[in-house]
Amino acid sequence: DGKVSYTERNEKNRLEGNLYLTHINGSIENISNRAYQQQDSLSLNFKGLLQNNSPFELKLEESYSDPLYGFKIGLKIEPTSVLFLNPLLEPLSNVKVIAGHNDKFDMYATGNDNTAQGEMKFYYNNLHINLIKNGGLEKTGFLKKRMSDFVNFFFIRDNNRSRTGLIYFKRLKDRSFFNYMNKIIFSGVATSVGAKSNSGYRKDISNDKKEK
């Protein structure tokens, strides 16, 4: 029955985005710092409530032997209102979800200290957003409201029943591991709703492979 609270500040307006995990139960397994094998990894498995509302299941494995701290992560969130994203989205991205229901949220990604990539099945319906200013609708002007209508009509898919979104993100080395996880998740959300394209991420991934 544990609790985790994570806060991140917007660099420009200094508003705080908050993530709450409550009623956490789970296990940390295969803890070792010596005599481990190539295939051995630290294993974390947790279940709880996201924002004290939405049931989630998180699985994380981190390699002992990879010098770049390679890891695998899986996240599943049970069907719920998409409004659970707002405590993070509003202050950090100036975006507020005003309607939408999550039918399926299933993510899998692999990464290391440099980059992460994977796939997300974020199926939802009736999604609508508002673009806001400094975290509040009361400060939003006429132009911002018209832009919200424009984004909802041309860019954001109000329904997604089968599209798989790609995940790709380069780690910001001066930020925490929680920040990295946050950015990985929202990378998949962005391609799932149409804010970013899968083709763009495929190009980035291909360029990374060429560099290596």
Secondary structure, DSSP 8 states (H G I E B T S, - for coil): -EEEEEEEE-TTT--EEEEEEEEEEEEEE---SSS--TT-EEEEEEEEEETTTEEEEEEEEEESS-TT--EEEEEEE-SEEGGGGHHHHHHHHSEEEEEEEEEEEEEEEEE-SSEEEEEEEEEEEEEEEEE-BTTBGGG--HHHHHHHHHHHHHTS-S-BSS--EEEEEE--TTS-HHHHHHHHHHHHHHHHHTSS-HHHHHHHHHHHHHH-
